[in-house]
Structures are given as structure tokens and as C-alpha cells.
Amino acid sequence: MSPYRQHLPQLADSLFITDGGLETTLIFHDGIDLPCFAAFALLRDEAGEAMLERYFARYAELARSENVGLVLESPTWRANPDWAGKLGYTAASLADANRRAIALLARVRAAYETPATPIVISGNLGPRGDGYRADARMSQSEARAYHQPQIETFAATQADMVAAFTINYADEAIGVIQAAQACAMPVAIAFTLETDGRLPSGEPLADAIGRTDAETHGYAAYFMINCAHPSHFASMLADAGAWRERIRGVRANASKRSHAELDEADDLDDGDPDELGGSYRALRHLLPCMTVVGGCCGTDHRHVGQICRAMKAPLAADTV
């Protein structure tokens, strides 16, 4: 039974970290071939599952050493029908992979959680299409129907919540939230942003959050920003408004490259962990409710460690 499904501890003021860029770590640091960027495919055999468990255990060790909480996102960002179908999964084998992913995180939680360092398990969803382009959009009802089977699978596991990452238009976010509500699952939505601070659909972040909340009666536990460098969106956050208080988490890229540049790159731009940590520290002035921090493309435990320590430092007059 999920211990945190009713009361997510990251909704208080305590700091929680997450992991870094799982897929880029596996590809560029571990030399793993990931067709379709699908980390969940490693769950097909014991060796792959052990590799994923070691990956997440490293972040659990970091959280315990820094005395902070941890949100573990399952390696299932590509574990939806369209992407899994390209890899030969059936509906049954896909559901099994999603269950195995949560069971893996439950083992990590059992080994590392302490009363002072709670570990929240999140069933991770990705967009139906390309996270960097909003060229094949669903209606809200289509998005709900598409994502609901994966959420139903997570709801029957030890997952405490679900989270949809790299969402690039509001209607898909709304459909995900409606599906999560039907399953009585807490849900977080992470929008991705371009270098101009807008969603790939062109929607301003404030508008996307406002419309998503309005059409789902504020059901989402919180919103996040992922797969963009802080320099891409910090200026946009300077616009005052209560919508900023709905943003509780950031998982930024190490690289300042645009999505188009990242798509074409065959090397890893892992940026500067110290500089990235400083950017997060500066974001605290703009995002007063930010308690969930981690990384996305190009980041690893080094970046998350620096981000964590920067978030724990006294608040100063920093700027991004």
C-alpha cells in the first residue's frame, strides 16, 4: 500500500531532490543503447533491472547523506502504447513493465528511506508524441483515454502519485489530470519550455497553468518545469502572479542548447554543475514554493548534489 498517496510530503516546506537525466546518463556515461530513448526496456532482463536499481540507489544515498527527501520517478517516460509499440510491446507486456518499474523503486525505498528522509514513488508518464514538438496534438478527451491505462496500472501499485513530464501543450496535461483524478491518484505536471520561456505549442507558461487548473478544478498537486535551462525561463518568471505558487519543482537541463540543437547533437553537453546549482539558488526568489529539484538532459548525480546544496544555502540576493 502506498504510504503517501493521501498526503504527499513534498507539499510541505521540506526540500526533496529527484534524479538527473536518466536516459542521457545511460547513453553517454554507461554506453547503453536506448532505442526510442526508452529506459524501461532495460526491465526486460535482470542485468538491465540491476543497472536501473543501482542508478536510483545512488540518488537515494545522496538524499540520505544530505538529509533531504527524495521523489523517485519510475523509468517509464516512454512506456506508453505508441512508443512501446515501436519496441514490440503488447498491452500486457507494457503493463507488466510499468508494474516492474514501480516494484524496483519500492525496493530502493525499503533499503534507504528513514523518518527524516522520506521517499515518494512517482509513476512517470511522458508525452504521446515528441516532447520537443507539439505538432500532433490530442483533444483533452483523447489524451485522457490515451494515458488512463498507464495511470490505472500505477494506481494498483505502491506508487504514491503520477507525474507527466515534458508536456508541451495544455490539452494533453488536462487529459492526464482527468485520467489521474478518475483513478484517485495525485498528479504533477511538468511543462517543457523553449528558449523564449514558452511551451513548444507557443503557449505562455502562465496561460498553460491557468487554463489547466481552470479546466481541472485545480486537481493537480503541483506543476513543474523540465527539460529547459534556467536561463531560458527565468525572465519569464519575473512576471508577478499567483500562478508561480503552483510551480513546486524544476528539473532543468545542464545544457543551454535549444531543443532543436539537443535533438541534433551526438555529444553530451553536461554544462557546469556549480553554475547550474547557482541558477537554482537564484530561482528561489522567483519560485517561492519550489521544494522538488533535480535534473533533466545532461545532468547526473554531480549536478543534483550541487543543486541540493545550493537549495540548502541561506537565501541571498542572487540572480540567474
DAQUIMO-V224488 format. One line per field, one symbol per residue. psi: psi as a letter, one per 40 degrees, with the letter a starting at -180 (. if undefined). A space follows every 10 residues. Layout:
BEGIN
psi: ???
END
This chain:
BEGIN
psi: hheeddghde eaeihhiaaa gdddddddde fhhghefgde deediddddd dddddddddd dddddefiih hhhiffdefi ddddddeeii dddddddddd dddddddddd deiidegihh hhhhiiidah dehfegiiid ddddddeddd dddddeaehd iihhifheid dddddddddd ddefhiiihh iiiaeeeiid eehidddddd ddddeeffdh diiihifiid ededddeehi ieddeeheih giidieiidd dddeieihge ahdddddddd ddedddgeeh ehiaibheia dddddddddd deiihigii.
END
